[in-house]
Amino acid sequence: MTKRRFAPLATAVVFSCLSLQLVAGEMNTYAVDKSNLSIAKSLSGKAGDPANGRKLAINRKKGNCLACHTLPIPEQSFHGQIGPPLTGIGARYELAQLRLRVVDPKIINPNSIMPAFFKNSGFVRPIKKFEGKSILNAQEIEDVIAYLSTLK
C-alpha cells in the first residue's frame, strides 16, 4: 500500500482519539471503593433532588427504570419484570452503593444487562446522535439515586 491510502485512515484515527479525549474530559471523575462496591462522593458536588429523580426514573427517554424494574409508581403502566423490583432498594443499599449501581453496574457484575448511565465511550455501534454522550448527566444520576434512596 502507498502512503496515500494510509493518510486518510491515520487522520481519522488521530481525530477519533482526540475526540474521545475531549468528551472523556467532560465527564466527572469518580473513585470506586471496591471493598464496599460504591462511589462515595457526589458526581455533581450537590445532593440529588428525589422529586426530579422520580421523574427521570419514569421518563422513557432518560432513566427509563420502568423498562426493566417494578417501582412503586402505580400511575404508570407496563413495569418491567427483567430486573429486580426496586421497592425497598433504599433500605438495602447506601447512597454510595446506589450511585455505583446506576453509574456503571458492570463494575459489580460484568454480565449485567443494565446499561451504564454515566459512561460515554466503549460502546459497540452507538447511534450517531448518542456517540460520546452518557444517558444521564452527573446531576441526573444524583437525582435518581436520591429518589431510589427514598424507597424504603
Backbone hydrogen bonds in HBPLUS format (Angstrom, degrees):
<---DONOR---> <-ACCEPTOR-->    atom                        ^
c    i                          cat <-CA-CA->   ^        H-A-AA   ^      H-
h    n   atom  resd res      DA  || num        DHA   H-A  angle D-A-AA Bond
n    s   type  num  typ     dist DA aas  dist angle  dist       angle   num
A0006-PHE N   A0003-LYS O   3.09 MM   3  5.31 127.2  2.38 101.9 115.5     1
A0007-ALA N   A0003-LYS O   3.07 MM   4  6.27 145.1  2.19 154.8 164.8     2
A0010-ALA N   A0006-PHE O   2.76 MM   4  5.88 167.2  1.78 166.0 169.9     3
A0011-THR N   A0007-ALA O   2.93 MM   4  6.06 161.0  1.96 152.4 157.7     4
A0012-ALA N   A0008-PRO O   2.94 MM   4  6.12 158.8  1.99 146.3 151.9     5
A0013-VAL N   A0009-LEU O   2.93 MM   4  6.17 159.1  1.97 152.5 158.1     6
A0014-VAL N   A0010-ALA O   2.98 MM   4  6.15 168.8  2.00 152.7 155.5     7
A0015-PHE N   A0011-THR O   2.92 MM   4  6.05 165.8  1.94 151.3 155.7     8
A0016-SER N   A0012-ALA O   2.87 MM   4  5.99 158.2  1.92 146.3 152.6     9
A0017-CYS N   A0013-VAL O   2.97 MM   4  6.20 161.5  2.01 152.0 156.5    10
A0018-LEU N   A0014-VAL O   2.99 MM   4  6.22 160.8  2.03 151.8 157.0    11
A0019-SER N   A0015-PHE O   2.87 MM   4  6.07 156.6  1.93 149.5 156.4    12
A0020-LEU N   A0016-SER O   2.95 MM   4  6.17 161.4  1.99 152.1 156.4    13
A0021-GLN N   A0017-CYS O   3.03 MM   4  6.23 156.3  2.08 146.5 152.9    14
A0022-LEU N   A0018-LEU O   3.02 MM   4  6.27 157.7  2.07 149.8 155.1    15
A0023-VAL N   A0019-SER O   2.98 MM   4  6.20 167.7  1.99 155.7 158.8    16
A0024-ALA N   A0020-LEU O   2.77 MM   4  5.80 164.3  1.79 149.8 155.3    17
A0025-GLY N   A0021-GLN O   2.90 MM   4  5.92 144.5  2.03 138.4 148.0    18
A0026-GLU N   A0023-VAL O   2.98 MM   3  5.24 141.3  2.14 103.8 115.0    19
A0027-MET N   A0024-ALA O   3.15 MM   3  5.37 143.2  2.29 102.9 112.9    20
A0033-ASP N   A0038-SER O   2.76 MM   5  5.21 167.7  1.77 157.6 161.2    21
A0037-LEU N   A0033-ASP O   2.72 MM   4  5.49 113.3  2.16 141.9 161.5    22
A0038-SER N   A0033-ASP O   3.16 MM   5  5.21 149.8  2.26 130.0 139.1    23
A0039-ILE N   A0096-ALA O   2.99 MM  57  4.95 160.7  2.03 124.3 126.4    24
A0053-GLY N   A0049-ASP O   2.89 MM   4  6.12 155.5  1.95 154.2 162.4    25
A0054-ARG N   A0050-PRO O   2.90 MM   4  6.12 147.9  2.00 146.1 152.8    26
A0055-LYS N   A0051-ALA O   3.25 MM   4  6.55 156.1  2.31 140.2 146.1    27
A0056-LEU N   A0052-ASN O   2.91 MM   4  6.24 152.8  1.98 149.7 157.5    28
A0057-ALA N   A0053-GLY O   2.90 MM   4  6.11 152.4  1.98 145.8 153.3    29
A0058-ILE N   A0054-ARG O   3.14 MM   4  6.37 141.8  2.29 143.9 153.0    30
A0059-ASN N   A0055-LYS O   2.95 MM   4  6.05 144.8  2.07 142.6 153.0    31
A0063-GLY N   A0056-LEU O   3.14 MM   7  5.09 124.9  2.46 128.9 137.5    32
A0065-CYS N   A0057-ALA O   3.02 MM   8  5.01 128.5  2.29 123.7 138.7    33
A0062-LYS N   A0059-ASN O   3.21 MM   3  5.38 167.3  2.23 110.2 113.8    34
A0064-ASN N   A0059-ASN O   2.96 MM   5  5.32 131.1  2.21 143.8 150.5    35
A0067-ALA N   A0064-ASN O   3.11 MM   3  5.70 161.8  2.14 115.4 120.8    36
A0068-CYS N   A0065-CYS O   3.21 MM   3  6.03 150.7  2.30 120.8 125.7    37
A0069-HIS N   A0065-CYS O   2.93 MM   4  5.84 158.4  1.98 157.5 163.1    38
A0080-GLY N   A0066-LEU O   2.71 MM  14  5.56 131.5  1.94 140.1 155.3    39
A0083-GLY N   A0068-CYS O   2.78 MM  15  5.15 156.3  1.83 131.8 138.2    40
A0086-LEU N   A0070-THR O   2.92 MM  16  6.12 170.0  1.93 169.6 170.4    41
A0073-ILE N   A0071-LEU O   2.72 MM   2  5.39 139.8  1.88 104.1  92.2    42
A0076-GLN N   A0073-ILE O   3.14 MM   3  5.88 165.6  2.16 122.5 127.0    43
A0089-ILE N   A0086-LEU O   3.08 MM   3  5.27 164.1  2.10 131.0 129.3    44
A0091-ALA N   A0088-GLY O   3.06 MM   3  5.42 145.5  2.18 108.3 118.0    45
A0092-ARG N   A0089-ILE O   3.16 MM   3  5.05 130.6  2.41  92.4 105.7    46
A0093-TYR N   A0089-ILE O   3.05 MM   4  6.16 148.3  2.16 153.5 159.0    47
A0090-GLY N   A0151-LEU O   2.76 MM  61  4.86 140.8  1.91 141.4 143.6    48
A0097-GLN N   A0094-GLU O   3.08 MM   3  5.21 122.9  2.42  99.5 113.9    49
A0098-LEU N   A0094-GLU O   2.95 MM   4  6.29 155.1  2.02 155.0 162.6    50
A0099-ARG N   A0095-LEU O   2.92 MM   4  6.16 152.1  2.00 148.5 156.5    51
A0100-LEU N   A0096-ALA O   3.39 MM   4  6.69 158.3  2.44 141.4 144.1    52
A0101-ARG N   A0097-GLN O   3.24 MM   4  6.47 160.3  2.28 144.7 150.1    53
A0102-VAL N   A0098-LEU O   3.04 MM   4  6.33 140.5  2.20 150.5 160.6    54
A0102-VAL N   A0099-ARG O   3.24 MM   3  5.36 131.6  2.49  98.2 110.3    55
A0103-VAL N   A0099-ARG O   2.83 MM   4  5.95 166.3  1.84 157.7 162.4    56
A0104-ASP N   A0100-LEU O   2.99 MM   4  5.87 165.4  2.01 150.3 153.0    57
A0117-PHE N   A0102-VAL O   3.18 MM  15  5.96 157.7  2.23 163.3 163.8    58
A0118-PHE N   A0103-VAL O   3.19 MM  15  4.75 159.5  2.24 136.8 131.1    59
A0107-ILE N   A0104-ASP O   3.14 MM   3  5.98 170.1  2.15 124.4 127.5    60
A0108-ILE N   A0105-PRO O   3.05 MM   3  5.48 136.1  2.25 107.4 117.9    61
A0109-ASN N   A0105-PRO O   2.98 MM   4  6.26 169.8  1.99 153.9 156.9    62
A0112-SER N   A0109-ASN O   2.92 MM   3  5.41 168.0  1.93 125.6 127.5    63
A0136-LEU N   A0117-PHE O   2.97 MM  19  5.55 168.0  1.99 156.7 154.6    64
A0130-PHE N   A0127-ILE O   2.81 MM   3  5.47 156.1  1.86 125.8 133.9    65
A0131-GLU N   A0128-LYS O   3.17 MM   3  5.35 162.2  2.20 109.4 114.9    66
A0133-LYS N   A0130-PHE O   3.17 MM   3  5.46 150.0  2.26 138.1 132.8    67
A0141-ILE N   A0137-ASN O   2.99 MM   4  6.30 152.5  2.06 156.4 164.4    68
A0142-GLU N   A0138-ALA O   3.14 MM   4  6.47 161.3  2.17 147.6 152.0    69
A0143-ASP N   A0139-GLN O   2.88 MM   4  6.15 149.6  1.97 146.6 155.5    70
A0144-VAL N   A0140-GLU O   2.92 MM   4  6.15 162.6  1.95 151.3 155.0    71
A0145-ILE N   A0141-ILE O   2.98 MM   4  6.26 169.4  1.99 159.3 161.7    72
A0146-ALA N   A0142-GLU O   2.97 MM   4  6.03 142.4  2.11 137.2 147.8    73
A0147-TYR N   A0143-ASP O   3.01 MM   4  6.32 152.4  2.09 147.0 153.8    74
A0148-LEU N   A0144-VAL O   2.86 MM   4  6.19 166.9  1.88 154.2 157.9    75
A0149-SER N   A0145-ILE O   2.92 MM   4  5.95 147.9  2.02 138.9 146.8    76
A0150-THR N   A0147-TYR O   2.93 MM   3  5.36 150.6  2.02 111.0 120.3    77
A0151-LEU N   A0148-LEU O   3.09 MM   3  5.42 157.4  2.14 109.2 116.3    78
A0152-LYS N   A0150-THR O   3.01 MM   2  5.75 119.8  2.38 112.0  95.5    79
